[in-house]
Amino acid sequence: MVKHIVMWKIKDGNDHMTKAEIMAKIVADLTDLKDRIPEIIDLEVGASMTSGDEHFDMGLIVTFKRFDDVLVYAQHPDHVKVSEFISKVRTDRVTVDIEV
């Protein structure tokens, strides 16, 4: 199994949306991918419970059977659409893929 882990810092507001609205849209859009991309075994996404300079605003954990499935997910058109939106509303991003 592979865990794809991503964290973002989100801008304070963009496109006439508050930070909270942006984060809610990201949660909804990413959660929707569970039903659209068959390679996803599990997907967890949410806002951070902590804040501060060393903390990220949101986190995502996606579980796949194998690393090749991560690559399929990354190129899937529905994921690309969500990723493009997130790129516009984030200030920072970190990611890691680990085998478990």
VMD Tcl script that draws the C-alpha trace (Angstrom):
set ca {
  {0.00 0.00 0.00}
  {1.05 3.58 -0.68}
  {-0.02 6.69 1.22}
  {0.05 9.93 -0.77}
  {0.20 12.77 1.76}
  {-0.19 16.45 0.85}
  {-0.44 19.59 2.99}
  {-1.30 23.14 1.90}
  {-1.22 26.67 3.24}
  {-4.26 28.48 1.85}
  {-4.49 32.17 0.91}
  {-6.68 34.34 3.13}
  {-9.20 34.79 0.31}
  {-9.49 34.52 -3.45}
  {-12.10 34.66 -6.21}
  {-14.67 36.27 -3.92}
  {-14.38 33.38 -1.46}
  {-13.29 33.45 2.15}
  {-10.53 31.13 3.34}
  {-13.15 28.95 5.04}
  {-15.18 28.75 1.81}
  {-12.07 27.87 -0.19}
  {-11.18 25.10 2.25}
  {-14.73 23.73 2.22}
  {-14.65 23.62 -1.60}
  {-11.32 21.78 -1.55}
  {-12.67 19.21 0.92}
  {-15.81 18.66 -1.19}
  {-13.94 18.48 -4.49}
  {-11.29 16.07 -3.22}
  {-13.82 13.89 -1.41}
  {-15.75 13.62 -4.70}
  {-12.69 12.06 -6.32}
  {-13.22 8.86 -4.26}
  {-16.16 8.00 -6.52}
  {-14.48 9.14 -9.75}
  {-11.02 7.56 -9.62}
  {-11.11 3.77 -9.13}
  {-7.45 3.55 -8.05}
  {-8.26 5.36 -4.79}
  {-8.62 2.89 -1.90}
  {-9.29 5.58 0.72}
  {-9.18 9.36 0.87}
  {-9.11 11.59 3.94}
  {-8.98 15.38 3.75}
  {-9.61 18.17 6.21}
  {-8.66 21.44 7.81}
  {-5.93 21.53 10.43}
  {-6.96 21.75 14.06}
  {-3.81 23.78 14.82}
  {-2.49 27.05 13.44}
  {0.68 29.10 13.36}
  {3.65 29.75 11.14}
  {4.89 26.16 11.30}
  {1.48 24.63 10.60}
  {-0.30 23.97 7.33}
  {-3.99 24.78 6.89}
  {-5.11 21.52 5.29}
  {-4.02 17.94 4.83}
  {-4.83 15.08 2.46}
  {-4.06 11.37 2.77}
  {-4.90 9.13 -0.19}
  {-4.33 5.36 -0.04}
  {-3.45 3.35 -3.13}
  {-2.53 -0.30 -3.73}
  {0.72 0.57 -5.51}
  {2.77 3.59 -6.55}
  {1.70 3.30 -10.21}
  {-1.84 4.12 -9.03}
  {-0.55 7.44 -7.64}
  {0.65 8.33 -11.12}
  {-2.73 7.44 -12.65}
  {-4.45 9.59 -10.01}
  {-2.11 12.52 -10.65}
  {-2.96 12.55 -14.36}
  {-6.68 11.84 -14.06}
  {-8.66 14.78 -15.55}
  {-10.87 15.16 -12.46}
  {-7.81 15.35 -10.20}
  {-6.09 17.80 -12.55}
  {-9.13 20.11 -12.37}
  {-9.10 20.09 -8.54}
  {-5.33 20.50 -8.47}
  {-5.50 23.54 -10.76}
  {-7.98 25.23 -8.41}
  {-5.83 24.46 -5.37}
  {-2.75 25.86 -7.13}
  {-4.55 29.19 -7.46}
  {-5.56 29.41 -3.79}
  {-2.51 28.04 -1.99}
  {0.68 29.73 -0.91}
  {2.65 26.58 -0.08}
  {2.48 22.84 -0.60}
  {4.42 19.81 0.61}
  {3.92 16.20 -0.34}
  {5.32 12.75 0.36}
  {4.50 9.24 -0.86}
  {5.27 6.43 1.57}
  {4.96 2.67 1.38}
  {3.07 1.13 4.29}
}
mol new
graphics top color blue
foreach p $ca { graphics top sphere $p radius 0.5 }
foreach p [lrange $ca 0 end-1] q [lrange $ca 1 end] { graphics top cylinder $p $q radius 0.2 }
display resetview
